[in-house]
Amino acid sequence: MLRSLLTPRWLLLHALFIVATIATGFLAVWQWDRAHEAGGSFQNLGYALQWPLFGAFTIFLWIKLIRMDFAQQRGEAEPATSADADEGSSTASAVSEEPERRRSRPLVPPPAPPVDSDEDPELAEYNRYLAGLDQSDQRTS
């Protein structure tokens, strides 16, 4: 497993993450020094405190990518597309193994019940106006 982290792709990613983490450290020190100069402000102090957080987030992403790669190698992660699956296996069997996920609500809400003129005359008039617009739009299409 650890051998996969030494591929050219991963070596480039390791270098990128190391450079990004070191860069955020240098930027934090630079903003800290700027905050303590005569022209420094609270904005510089804020940036000096933010850059270490960006560095910590970079390390978090690095670890997350490594864990995702290990999980994919163990077969825990589903392939992104059906083209990634073996040609010998059918997509129907791959779909049947995964439990169905159903929406908890429909994509389009159900229509509202019609409103009588006795209940709300303004709303009924507005609904008639919208229905007329819909009919005229359907005639022009």
C-alpha positions as CSV (number, residue, x, y, z in Angstrom):
1,M,0.0,0.0,0.0
2,L,2.7,2.5,0.9
3,R,4.4,1.7,-2.4
4,S,1.6,3.3,-4.2
5,L,2.5,6.6,-2.5
6,L,5.8,6.6,-4.4
7,T,4.4,6.7,-7.9
8,P,5.3,9.8,-10.0
9,R,1.8,11.2,-9.5
10,W,2.0,10.9,-5.8
11,L,5.5,12.2,-5.6
12,L,4.3,15.3,-7.5
13,L,1.4,15.7,-5.1
14,H,3.7,15.3,-2.1
15,A,6.0,18.0,-3.4
16,L,3.0,20.3,-4.1
17,F,1.5,19.8,-0.6
18,I,4.9,20.3,1.1
19,V,5.6,23.5,-1.0
20,A,2.1,24.8,-0.2
21,T,2.5,24.1,3.5
22,I,5.9,25.8,3.7
23,A,4.6,28.8,1.7
24,T,1.7,29.3,4.1
25,G,4.2,29.3,7.0
26,F,6.4,31.9,5.2
27,L,3.3,34.1,4.4
28,A,2.2,33.9,8.1
29,V,5.7,35.0,9.3
30,W,5.7,37.8,6.7
31,Q,2.3,39.1,7.7
32,W,3.2,38.9,11.4
33,D,6.3,41.1,10.7
34,R,4.2,43.5,8.7
35,A,1.7,43.8,11.5
36,H,4.4,44.8,13.9
37,E,6.0,47.5,11.6
38,A,5.1,51.1,11.8
39,G,2.6,50.9,8.9
40,G,1.1,47.5,10.0
41,S,-2.5,47.1,10.8
42,F,-5.0,44.7,12.3
43,Q,-5.6,43.4,8.8
44,N,-2.0,42.2,8.7
45,L,-2.5,40.6,12.1
46,G,-5.6,38.9,10.8
47,Y,-3.8,37.5,7.8
48,A,-0.9,36.4,10.0
49,L,-3.4,34.3,12.0
50,Q,-5.2,33.0,8.9
51,W,-2.2,31.6,7.0
52,P,-1.5,28.9,9.6
53,L,-5.1,27.8,9.2
54,F,-4.6,27.6,5.5
55,G,-1.5,25.4,6.1
56,A,-3.4,23.2,8.4
57,F,-6.2,22.8,5.8
58,T,-3.5,21.9,3.2
59,I,-2.3,19.1,5.5
60,F,-5.9,18.0,6.2
61,L,-6.5,17.7,2.4
62,W,-3.2,15.8,2.0
63,I,-4.2,13.2,4.6
64,K,-7.7,13.0,3.2
65,L,-6.4,12.3,-0.4
66,I,-4.1,9.6,1.0
67,R,-6.9,7.9,2.9
68,M,-9.2,8.1,-0.2
69,D,-6.5,6.4,-2.3
70,F,-6.0,3.6,0.2
71,A,-9.8,3.1,0.4
72,Q,-10.0,2.9,-3.4
73,Q,-7.2,0.3,-3.5
74,R,-9.0,-1.8,-0.9
75,G,-12.1,-1.6,-3.0
76,E,-14.2,0.3,-0.5
77,A,-14.9,3.1,-2.9
78,E,-17.3,2.7,-5.9
79,P,-15.8,3.4,-9.3
80,A,-16.7,6.8,-10.6
81,T,-18.2,5.6,-13.9
82,S,-19.4,2.3,-15.3
83,A,-16.5,2.4,-17.7
84,D,-14.1,1.8,-14.8
85,A,-15.8,-1.5,-14.0
86,D,-14.5,-4.7,-15.5
87,E,-15.7,-5.5,-19.0
88,G,-16.7,-9.0,-17.9
89,S,-19.2,-7.8,-15.3
90,S,-22.4,-6.2,-16.4
91,T,-23.5,-2.9,-15.1
92,A,-26.9,-4.4,-14.1
93,S,-25.2,-6.6,-11.5
94,A,-23.2,-3.6,-10.2
95,V,-26.4,-1.6,-9.8
96,S,-28.2,-4.5,-8.1
97,E,-25.5,-4.8,-5.5
98,E,-25.8,-1.2,-4.4
99,P,-29.0,-0.4,-2.3
100,E,-31.5,1.8,-4.0
101,R,-31.5,5.4,-2.9
102,R,-34.8,7.1,-3.2
103,R,-35.6,10.8,-3.0
104,S,-37.4,11.9,0.1
105,R,-39.4,14.5,-1.8
106,P,-40.4,14.9,-5.5
107,L,-38.4,17.1,-7.8
108,V,-41.5,19.2,-8.7
109,P,-44.0,20.0,-5.9
110,P,-47.6,19.0,-6.5
111,P,-49.9,21.8,-7.8
112,A,-51.8,23.8,-5.2
113,P,-55.5,23.3,-4.9
114,P,-57.6,25.8,-7.0
115,V,-58.8,28.9,-5.3
116,D,-62.5,30.1,-5.6
117,S,-63.3,33.7,-6.1
118,D,-65.3,33.5,-2.9
119,E,-62.3,32.5,-0.9
120,D,-59.7,35.0,-2.2
121,P,-60.8,37.1,-5.1
122,E,-57.3,38.7,-5.7
123,L,-55.6,35.3,-5.7
124,A,-58.2,33.8,-8.0
125,E,-57.8,36.8,-10.4
126,Y,-54.0,36.4,-10.3
127,N,-54.3,32.6,-11.1
128,R,-56.6,33.4,-14.1
129,Y,-54.0,35.9,-15.3
130,L,-51.2,33.3,-15.0
131,A,-53.3,30.7,-16.8
132,G,-53.9,33.2,-19.6
133,L,-50.2,33.9,-19.9
134,D,-49.5,30.1,-20.1
135,Q,-52.1,29.6,-22.8
136,S,-50.7,32.5,-24.9
137,D,-47.2,31.2,-24.4
138,Q,-48.3,27.7,-25.6
139,R,-49.9,29.2,-28.7
140,T,-46.7,30.9,-29.7
141,S,-44.5,27.9,-29.2
